[in-house]
């Protein structure tokens, strides 16, 4: 699905939301290019989120995690196919170790708390921190003052 926000309606009737439309356009483009490799899960527990990505065979040095402009990118550049002393040769390759880049667009209230790699699962921990000004507030209902005619 391609979102095209070059329509004059969007530029003349909606002001101040240009960053939102830019982000939607990038999201649309990244969804077209994105792949399901490597497989991942996203889970939520209250205001805590975690992204688990299956990266069996990779070390923490192989994986790059970057947060830029509200987009969390997790990538691997691919295996080093260098042959050492001409001795190493893969006869059959059944274990996929191909390059990948997964991107996740985060809300401005979501903060990356950290990442860990355990038993072939990369877990990125996130937390949604709601600022005080965005938290629900109770509004007191006051009784009107009545002026008596005496």
N, CA, C and O atoms as a DFTB+ gen file, in Angstrom:
600 C
 N C O
     1  1       0.843      -1.175       0.000
     2  2       0.000       0.000       0.000
     3  2       0.886       1.236       0.000
     4  3       1.760       1.377       0.855
     5  1       0.668       2.114      -0.940
     6  2       1.474       3.324      -1.020
     7  2       0.625       4.503      -0.580
     8  3      -0.463       4.737      -1.105
     9  1       1.143       5.240       0.391
    10  2       0.480       6.452       0.842
    11  2       1.157       7.617       0.152
    12  3       2.349       7.852       0.349
    13  1       0.413       8.342      -0.650
    14  2       0.998       9.457      -1.365
    15  2       0.373      10.736      -0.846
    16  3      -0.807      10.996      -1.080
    17  1       1.160      11.534      -0.142
    18  2       0.641      12.748       0.454
    19  2       1.021      13.979      -0.354
    20  3       1.185      15.063       0.205
    21  1       1.161      13.820      -1.655
    22  2       1.453      14.970      -2.493
    23  2       0.174      15.624      -2.992
    24  3       0.226      16.645      -3.678
    25  1      -0.968      15.047      -2.656
    26  2      -2.257      15.611      -3.023
    27  2      -2.380      17.009      -2.415
    28  3      -2.096      17.177      -1.229
    29  1      -2.794      18.019      -3.192
    30  2      -2.922      19.379      -2.667
    31  2      -3.853      19.468      -1.457
    32  3      -3.693      20.365      -0.628
    33  1      -4.815      18.561      -1.340
    34  2      -5.716      18.579      -0.190
    35  2      -4.935      18.498       1.114
    36  3      -5.226      19.220       2.068
    37  1      -3.944      17.617       1.150
    38  2      -3.184      17.421       2.378
    39  2      -2.284      18.610       2.687
    40  3      -2.040      18.905       3.857
    41  1      -1.788      19.294       1.670
    42  2      -0.872      20.397       1.937
    43  2      -1.601      21.703       2.200
    44  3      -1.038      22.592       2.838
    45  1      -2.838      21.851       1.729
    46  2      -3.534      23.118       1.926
    47  2      -4.535      23.081       3.069
    48  3      -4.824      24.126       3.654
    49  1      -5.066      21.933       3.403
    50  2      -6.095      21.844       4.430
    51  2      -5.565      21.405       5.791
    52  3      -6.203      21.653       6.814
    53  1      -4.432      20.772       5.811
    54  2      -3.889      20.248       7.055
    55  2      -2.542      20.916       7.287
    56  3      -1.595      20.716       6.527
    57  1      -2.470      21.710       8.344
    58  2      -1.237      22.433       8.633
    59  2      -0.626      21.926       9.927
    60  3      -1.342      21.592      10.871
    61  1       0.669      21.871       9.968
    62  2       1.363      21.489      11.189
    63  2       1.525      19.997      11.388
    64  3       2.123      19.567      12.375
    65  1       1.002      19.197      10.468
    66  2       1.103      17.745      10.609
    67  2       2.065      17.141       9.597
    68  3       2.065      15.928       9.387
    69  1       2.879      17.971       8.973
    70  2       3.797      17.471       7.965
    71  2       4.692      16.353       8.489
    72  3       4.888      15.362       7.784
    73  1       5.248      16.472       9.710
    74  2       6.076      15.358      10.208
    75  2       5.294      14.051      10.316
    76  3       5.847      12.975      10.084
    77  1       4.019      14.140      10.665
    78  2       3.193      12.936      10.753
    79  2       3.060      12.291       9.383
    80  3       3.195      11.075       9.252
    81  1       2.797      13.101       8.360
    82  2       2.649      12.550       7.017
    83  2       3.976      11.997       6.500
    84  3       3.999      10.972       5.819
    85  1       5.084      12.675       6.822
    86  2       6.403      12.155       6.435
    87  2       6.643      10.791       7.066
    88  3       7.150       9.876       6.416
    89  1       6.272      10.660       8.345
    90  2       6.470       9.393       9.054
    91  2       5.589       8.300       8.443
    92  3       6.035       7.163       8.292
    93  1       4.349       8.634       8.093
    94  2       3.460       7.653       7.461
    95  2       4.018       7.206       6.113
    96  3       3.949       6.026       5.768
    97  1       4.564       8.140       5.362
    98  2       5.152       7.808       4.059
    99  2       6.325       6.852       4.242
   100  3       6.433       5.860       3.521
   101  1       7.219       7.148       5.216
   102  2       8.365       6.269       5.474
   103  2       7.906       4.897       5.929
   104  3       8.470       3.880       5.524
   105  1       6.875       4.867       6.778
   106  2       6.350       3.596       7.270
   107  2       5.814       2.767       6.115
   108  3       6.061       1.564       6.039
   109  1       5.080       3.413       5.215
   110  2       4.539       2.714       4.056
   111  2       5.664       2.147       3.194
   112  3       5.600       0.998       2.757
   113  1       6.693       2.958       2.953
   114  2       7.812       2.500       2.127
   115  2       8.571       1.368       2.799
   116  3       8.983       0.419       2.132
   117  1       8.762       1.456       4.120
   118  2       9.515       0.398       4.801
   119  2       8.711      -0.888       4.862
   120  3       9.292      -1.973       4.836
   121  1       7.373      -0.795       4.943
   122  2       6.549      -2.001       4.953
   123  2       6.616      -2.725       3.621
   124  3       6.545      -3.953       3.574
   125  1       6.755      -1.966       2.528
   126  2       6.864      -2.592       1.215
   127  2       8.170      -3.365       1.094
   128  3       8.213      -4.421       0.463
   129  1       9.239      -2.841       1.698
   130  2      10.548      -3.479       1.597
   131  2      10.775      -4.518       2.678
   132  3      11.641      -5.381       2.536
   133  1      10.004      -4.446       3.764
   134  2      10.303      -5.302       4.912
   135  2      10.005      -6.759       4.607
   136  3       9.195      -7.096       3.743
   137  1      10.684      -7.590       5.339
   138  2      10.568      -9.020       5.166
   139  2      10.221      -9.617       6.511
   140  3      10.307      -8.945       7.539
   141  1       9.833     -10.862       6.504
   142  2       9.530     -11.518       7.770
   143  2      10.774     -12.196       8.333
   144  3      10.685     -12.944       9.307
   145  1      11.930     -11.940       7.728
   146  2      13.178     -12.517       8.232
   147  2      13.991     -11.442       8.912
   148  3      14.172     -10.365       8.344
   149  1      14.474     -11.689      10.077
   150  2      14.210     -12.850      10.919
   151  2      12.860     -12.706      11.612
   152  3      12.353     -11.594      11.762
   153  1      12.276     -13.827      12.037
   154  2      10.978     -13.743      12.706
   155  2      11.105     -12.992      14.031
   156  3      12.144     -13.029      14.690
   157  1      10.016     -12.308      14.403
   158  2      10.035     -11.542      15.647
   159  2       8.660     -11.553      16.308
   160  3       7.639     -11.783      15.661
   161  1       8.664     -11.301      17.603
   162  2       7.440     -11.144      18.396
   163  2       7.488      -9.780      19.059
   164  3       8.557      -9.281      19.412
   165  1       6.318      -9.185      19.223
   166  2       6.195      -7.958      20.004
   167  2       5.195      -8.249      21.105
   168  3       4.071      -8.675      20.837
   169  1       5.606      -8.019      22.349
   170  2       4.695      -8.269      23.465
   171  2       4.557      -7.009      24.310
   172  3       5.412      -6.123      24.294
   173  1       3.445      -6.961      25.053
   174  2       3.118      -5.789      25.860
   175  2       2.661      -6.242      27.232
   176  3       1.919      -7.216      27.363
   177  1       3.113      -5.525      28.257
   178  2       2.677      -5.756      29.630
   179  2       2.527      -4.384      30.280
   180  3       3.496      -3.817      30.787
   181  1       1.306      -3.858      30.261
   182  2       1.088      -2.502      30.774
   183  2       1.764      -1.492      29.870
   184  3       1.470      -1.420      28.677
   185  1       2.678      -0.704      30.443
   186  2       3.427       0.287      29.671
   187  2       4.771      -0.246      29.183
   188  3       5.573       0.504      28.627
   189  1       5.017      -1.543      29.389
   190  2       6.278      -2.154      28.964
   191  2       6.064      -2.970      27.696
   192  3       5.086      -3.707      27.577
   193  1       6.977      -2.834      26.762
   194  2       6.931      -3.580      25.510
   195  2       8.254      -4.311      25.344
   196  3       9.276      -3.890      25.886
   197  1       8.233      -5.402      24.597
   198  2       9.491      -6.047      24.228
   199  2       9.372      -6.571      22.805
   200  3       8.332      -7.079      22.384
   201  1      10.459      -6.429      22.093
   202  2      10.573      -6.973      20.743
   203  2      11.588      -8.100      20.840
   204  3      12.736      -7.872      21.223
   205  1      11.176      -9.314      20.497
   206  2      12.069     -10.473      20.497
   207  2      12.320     -10.875      19.051
   208  3      11.382     -11.088      18.283
   209  1      13.587     -10.976      18.689
   210  2      13.960     -11.338      17.324
   211  2      14.839     -12.583      17.371
   212  3      15.803     -12.644      18.134
   213  1      14.499     -13.572      16.552
   214  2      15.276     -14.814      16.486
   215  2      16.536     -14.565      15.665
   216  3      16.467     -14.329      14.459
   217  1      17.684     -14.620      16.333
   218  2      18.963     -14.365      15.668
   219  2      19.976     -15.458      16.009
   220  3      21.126     -15.171      16.342
   221  1      19.537     -16.705      15.921
   222  2      20.412     -17.839      16.261
   223  2      21.704     -17.777      15.463
   224  3      21.699     -17.503      14.262
   225  1      22.797     -18.032      16.143
   226  2      24.097     -18.058      15.488
   227  2      24.794     -16.715      15.423
   228  3      25.950     -16.645      15.008
   229  1      24.119     -15.642      15.824
   230  2      24.734     -14.316      15.790
   231  2      25.179     -13.915      17.191
   232  3      24.583     -14.327      18.186
   233  1      26.220     -13.118      17.253
   234  2      26.688     -12.591      18.533
   235  2      26.266     -11.130      18.644
   236  3      25.815     -10.528      17.670
   237  1      26.416     -10.568      19.839
   238  2      26.026      -9.171      20.028
   239  2      26.881      -8.240      19.168
   240  3      26.436      -7.145      18.823
   241  1      28.088      -8.651      18.822
   242  2      28.946      -7.833      17.965
   243  2      28.454      -7.816      16.513
   244  3      28.785      -6.898      15.762
   245  1      27.678      -8.807      16.117
   246  2      27.169      -8.888      14.744
   247  2      25.980      -7.965      14.492
   248  3      25.712      -7.597      13.348
   249  1      25.271      -7.590      15.548
   250  2      23.979      -6.908      15.420
   251  2      24.127      -5.425      15.738
   252  3      24.796      -5.045      16.699
   253  1      23.493      -4.600      14.920
   254  2      23.472      -3.159      15.160
   255  2      22.047      -2.750      15.530
   256  3      21.086      -3.144      14.870
   257  1      21.926      -1.954      16.593
   258  2      20.632      -1.414      17.010
   259  2      20.780       0.095      17.034
   260  3      21.683       0.630      17.678
   261  1      19.878       0.787      16.321
   262  2      19.965       2.242      16.218
   263  2      18.572       2.841      16.348
   264  3      17.603       2.309      15.806
   265  1      18.482       3.951      17.072
   266  2      17.236       4.709      17.182
   267  2      17.490       6.082      16.603
   268  3      18.325       6.830      17.112
   269  1      16.770       6.421      15.534
   270  2      16.931       7.722      14.892
   271  2      15.581       8.199      14.383
   272  3      14.883       7.477      13.671
   273  1      15.223       9.410      14.750
   274  2      13.992      10.042      14.263
   275  2      12.764       9.179      14.529
   276  3      11.876       9.079      13.682
   277  1      12.712       8.556      15.706
   278  2      11.554       7.754      16.087
   279  2      11.484       6.384      15.443
   280  3      10.478       5.688      15.586
   281  1      12.532       5.980      14.734
   282  2      12.547       4.666      14.087
   283  2      13.658       3.820      14.711
   284  3      14.831       4.194      14.688
   285  1      13.262       2.673      15.268
   286  2      14.210       1.723      15.840
   287  2      14.611       0.752      14.734
   288  3      13.762       0.057      14.176
   289  1      15.902       0.706      14.418
   290  2      16.412      -0.176      13.364
   291  2      17.305      -1.236      13.991
   292  3      18.196      -0.930      14.782
   293  1      17.050      -2.486      13.625
   294  2      17.858      -3.610      14.081
   295  2      18.366      -4.301      12.824
   296  3      17.576      -4.717      11.978
   297  1      19.697      -4.424      12.701
   298  2      20.232      -4.942      11.443
   299  2      21.448      -5.836      11.657
   300  3      22.107      -5.812      12.696
   301  1      21.706      -6.617      10.625
   302  2      22.871      -7.501      10.543
   303  2      23.350      -7.431       9.101
   304  3      22.558      -7.598       8.173
   305  1      24.642      -7.184       8.908
   306  2      25.184      -6.983       7.561
   307  2      25.438      -8.258       6.781
   308  3      25.767      -8.194       5.596
   309  1      25.295      -9.401       7.403
   310  2      25.505     -10.663       6.703
   311  2      26.778     -11.337       7.165
   312  3      27.614     -10.722       7.826
   313  1      26.924     -12.611       6.814
   314  2      28.086     -13.369       7.274
   315  2      29.364     -12.931       6.578
   316  3      29.354     -12.448       5.445
   317  1      30.444     -13.115       7.283
   318  2      31.756     -12.883       6.696
   319  2      32.115     -14.153       5.931
   320  3      32.339     -15.201       6.537
   321  1      32.170     -14.065       4.627
   322  2      32.400     -15.256       3.797
   323  2      33.876     -15.482       3.495
   324  3      34.229     -16.265       2.613
   325  1      34.725     -14.792       4.230
   326  2      36.166     -14.921       4.013
   327  2      36.635     -16.343       4.338
   328  3      36.281     -16.897       5.379
   329  1      37.411     -16.913       3.466
   330  2      37.963     -18.253       3.669
   331  2      39.326     -18.110       4.331
   332  3      40.190     -17.379       3.847
   333  1      39.510     -18.821       5.452
   334  2      40.767     -18.742       6.191
   335  2      41.717     -19.822       5.673
   336  3      41.407     -21.011       5.743
   337  1      42.871     -19.407       5.155
   338  2      43.911     -20.320       4.645
   339  2      43.374     -21.310       3.610
   340  3      43.970     -22.370       3.419
   341  1      42.284     -20.997       2.949
   342  2      41.737     -21.876       1.930
   343  2      41.209     -23.190       2.463
   344  3      40.948     -24.099       1.676
   345  1      41.039     -23.330       3.773
   346  2      40.622     -24.602       4.354
   347  2      39.118     -24.708       4.558
   348  3      38.545     -25.785       4.393
   349  1      38.484     -23.618       4.909
   350  2      37.062     -23.674       5.259
   351  2      36.192     -23.628       4.008
   352  3      36.300     -22.711       3.194
   353  1      35.337     -24.620       3.868
   354  2      34.438     -24.654       2.728
   355  2      33.104     -25.210       3.201
   356  3      33.051     -26.280       3.808
   357  1      32.024     -24.483       2.923
   358  2      30.690     -24.957       3.274
   359  2      30.198     -25.824       2.130
   360  3      30.070     -25.353       1.001
   361  1      29.923     -27.090       2.417
   362  2      29.464     -28.028       1.405
   363  2      27.957     -27.884       1.204
   364  3      27.469     -27.951       0.076
   365  1      27.233     -27.691       2.285
   366  2      25.784     -27.492       2.216
   367  2      25.413     -26.432       3.233
   368  3      25.826     -26.515       4.390
   369  1      24.640     -25.438       2.823
   370  2      24.240     -24.372       3.749
   371  2      22.744     -24.447       3.985
   372  3      21.952     -24.031       3.139
   373  1      22.357     -24.979       5.139
   374  2      20.948     -25.066       5.523
   375  2      20.573     -24.053       6.586
   376  3      19.391     -23.819       6.840
   377  1      21.573     -23.455       7.203
   378  2      21.326     -22.442       8.235
   379  2      21.435     -21.074       7.580
   380  3      22.494     -20.678       7.093
   381  1      20.321     -20.370       7.582
   382  2      20.292     -19.054       6.943
   383  2      20.986     -18.029       7.827
   384  3      20.638     -17.871       8.997
   385  1      21.939     -17.353       7.280
   386  2      22.585     -16.225       7.941
   387  2      22.695     -15.123       6.904
   388  3      23.784     -14.793       6.436
   389  1      21.569     -14.570       6.562
   390  2      21.581     -13.515       5.562
   391  2      21.398     -12.165       6.240
   392  3      20.900     -12.076       7.363
   393  1      21.798     -11.151       5.555
   394  2      21.667      -9.796       6.075
   395  2      20.191      -9.461       6.257
   396  3      19.332      -9.956       5.527
   397  1      19.916      -8.615       7.238
   398  2      18.541      -8.167       7.450
   399  2      18.538      -6.784       8.066
   400  3      19.537      -6.319       8.615
   401  1      17.397      -6.143       7.962
   402  2      17.156      -4.872       8.643
   403  2      15.673      -4.808       8.963
   404  3      14.834      -4.750       8.064
   405  1      15.360      -4.820      10.241
   406  2      13.980      -4.668      10.696
   407  2      13.850      -3.277      11.286
   408  3      14.721      -2.826      12.029
   409  1      12.747      -2.591      10.952
   410  2      12.524      -1.246      11.473
   411  2      11.170      -1.183      12.153
   412  3      10.187      -1.753      11.679
   413  1      11.141      -0.477      13.275
   414  2       9.930      -0.310      14.061
   415  2       9.766       1.176      14.357
   416  3      10.663       1.799      14.926
   417  1       8.631       1.743      13.977
   418  2       8.362       3.147      14.261
   419  2       7.798       3.253      15.666
   420  3       6.804       2.605      15.995
   421  1       8.433       4.069      16.490
   422  2       8.044       4.210      17.883
   423  2       7.308       5.526      18.107
   424  3       7.605       6.537      17.470
   425  1       6.363       5.494      19.005
   426  2       5.679       6.704      19.433
   427  2       6.688       7.591      20.151
   428  3       7.692       7.101      20.668
   429  1       6.422       8.885      20.184
   430  2       7.357       9.798      20.853
   431  2       7.441       9.545      22.355
   432  3       8.393       9.982      23.000
   433  1       6.453       8.842      22.922
   434  2       6.447       8.547      24.357
   435  2       7.151       7.234      24.690
   436  3       7.264       6.886      25.866
   437  1       7.624       6.499      23.689
   438  2       8.262       5.201      23.926
   439  2       9.779       5.383      23.999
   440  3      10.393       6.006      23.132
   441  1      10.365       4.820      25.064
   442  2      11.798       4.936      25.319
   443  2      12.415       3.539      25.285
   444  3      11.866       2.600      25.862
   445  1      13.556       3.404      24.609
   446  2      14.270       2.131      24.586
   447  2      15.022       2.001      25.909
   448  3      15.849       2.847      26.247
   449  1      14.728       0.935      26.654
   450  2      15.351       0.719      27.963
   451  2      16.634      -0.105      27.867
   452  3      17.482      -0.025      28.756
   453  1      16.787      -0.888      26.815
   454  2      17.992      -1.701      26.667
   455  2      17.724      -2.910      25.798
   456  3      16.608      -3.122      25.325
   457  1      18.769      -3.700      25.595
   458  2      18.655      -4.905      24.770
   459  2      19.565      -5.976      25.347
   460  3      20.588      -5.683      25.967
   461  1      19.168      -7.232      25.127
   462  2      20.001      -8.356      25.560
   463  2      19.851      -9.500      24.574
   464  3      18.815      -9.658      23.928
   465  1      20.909     -10.292      24.475
   466  2      20.931     -11.439      23.574
   467  2      21.172     -12.686      24.411
   468  3      22.247     -12.865      24.985
   469  1      20.148     -13.555      24.474
   470  2      20.235     -14.777      25.275
   471  2      19.699     -15.940      24.449
   472  3      18.578     -15.885      23.945
   473  1      20.508     -16.995      24.312
   474  2      20.101     -18.223      23.622
   475  2      19.504     -17.971      22.236
   476  3      18.496     -18.578      21.873
   477  1      20.114     -17.092      21.477
   478  2      19.671     -16.849      20.109
   479  2      18.475     -15.931      19.968
   480  3      17.974     -15.745      18.858
   481  1      17.997     -15.344      21.073
   482  2      16.891     -14.385      21.018
   483  2      17.394     -13.015      21.443
   484  3      17.908     -12.845      22.549
   485  1      17.240     -12.042      20.558
   486  2      17.556     -10.661      20.884
   487  2      16.282     -10.029      21.422
   488  3      15.252     -10.036      20.748
   489  1      16.345      -9.487      22.626
   490  2      15.186      -8.832      23.227
   491  2      15.502      -7.361      23.415
   492  3      16.479      -7.006      24.075
   493  1      14.666      -6.499      22.830
   494  2      14.787      -5.058      23.008
   495  2      13.628      -4.641      23.899
   496  3      12.464      -4.856      23.562
   497  1      13.956      -4.044      25.043
   498  2      12.941      -3.636      26.013
   499  2      12.606      -2.167      25.839
   500  3      13.489      -1.315      25.736
   501  1      11.311      -1.891      25.808
   502  2      10.808      -0.538      25.603
   503  2       9.832      -0.192      26.719
   504  3       9.225      -1.076      27.324
   505  1       9.688       1.099      26.982
   506  2       8.713       1.544      27.973
   507  2       8.011       2.785      27.456
   508  3       8.641       3.708      26.940
   509  1       6.695       2.789      27.603
   510  2       5.918       3.972      27.239
   511  2       5.805       4.832      28.482
   512  3       5.182       4.438      29.468
   513  1       6.407       6.001      28.431
   514  2       6.392       6.930      29.553
   515  2       5.445       8.065      29.194
   516  3       5.707       8.851      28.284
   517  1       4.347       8.132      29.923
   518  2       3.332       9.145      29.643
   519  2       3.658      10.394      30.455
   520  3       3.681      10.339      31.684
   521  1       3.910      11.520      29.783
   522  2       4.199      12.760      30.499
   523  2       2.985      13.210      31.323
   524  3       1.844      12.901      30.979
   525  1       3.241      13.933      32.398
   526  2       2.169      14.396      33.283
   527  2       1.084      15.144      32.512
   528  3      -0.105      14.967      32.780
   529  1       1.492      15.978      31.556
   530  2       0.497      16.780      30.832
   531  2      -0.412      15.938      29.941
   532  3      -1.461      16.414      29.509
   533  1      -0.024      14.689      29.659
   534  2      -0.862      13.821      28.834
   535  2      -1.663      12.817      29.648
   536  3      -2.503      12.103      29.101
   537  1      -1.410      12.757      30.959
   538  2      -2.155      11.822      31.799
   539  2      -3.565      12.354      32.017
   540  3      -3.772      13.567      32.060
   541  1      -4.540      11.451      32.154
   542  2      -5.912      11.902      32.404
   543  2      -5.989      12.679      33.716
   544  3      -5.317      12.348      34.692
   545  1      -6.814      13.707      33.716
   546  2      -7.001      14.524      34.914
   547  2      -8.482      14.573      35.251
   548  3      -9.341      14.643      34.371
   549  1      -8.752      14.534      36.524
   550  2     -10.130      14.668      36.984
   551  2     -10.466      16.156      37.039
   552  3      -9.686      16.964      37.543
   553  1     -11.626      16.500      36.516
   554  2     -12.099      17.878      36.518
   555  2     -13.195      17.988      37.564
   556  3     -14.186      17.258      37.530
   557  1     -12.998      18.910      38.488
   558  2     -13.981      19.102      39.549
   559  2     -15.197      19.837      38.997
   560  3     -15.074      20.811      38.254
   561  1     -16.355      19.352      39.374
   562  2     -17.602      20.008      38.979
   563  2     -18.013      20.899      40.138
   564  3     -18.234      20.421      41.251
   565  1     -18.114      22.177      39.877
   566  2     -18.462      23.131      40.925
   567  2     -19.934      23.492      40.823
   568  3     -20.525      23.473      39.744
   569  1     -20.505      23.819      41.960
   570  2     -21.886      24.305      41.987
   571  2     -21.857      25.797      41.725
   572  3     -20.985      26.505      42.229
   573  1     -22.819      26.281      40.927
   574  2     -22.832      27.723      40.658
   575  2     -23.213      28.494      41.925
   576  3     -23.999      28.023      42.747
   577  1     -22.646      29.663      42.055
   578  2     -23.008      30.518      43.183
   579  2     -24.329      31.188      42.862
   580  3     -24.525      31.718      41.768
   581  1     -25.226      31.156      43.824
   582  2     -26.539      31.773      43.608
   583  2     -26.596      33.092      44.365
   584  3     -26.161      33.204      45.511
   585  1     -27.134      34.054      43.698
   586  2     -27.312      35.362      44.324
   587  2     -28.748      35.431      44.820
   588  3     -29.699      35.256      44.058
   589  1     -28.876      35.684      46.090
   590  2     -30.238      35.743      46.642
   591  2     -30.756      37.174      46.595
   592  3     -30.001      38.126      46.789
   593  1     -32.043      37.313      46.337
   594  2     -32.699      38.628      46.267
   595  2     -33.399      38.890      47.582
   596  3     -34.499      38.375      47.782
   597  1     -32.834      39.650      48.477
   598  2     -33.461      39.982      49.763
   599  2     -33.582      41.436      49.930
   600  3     -34.086      41.901      50.952
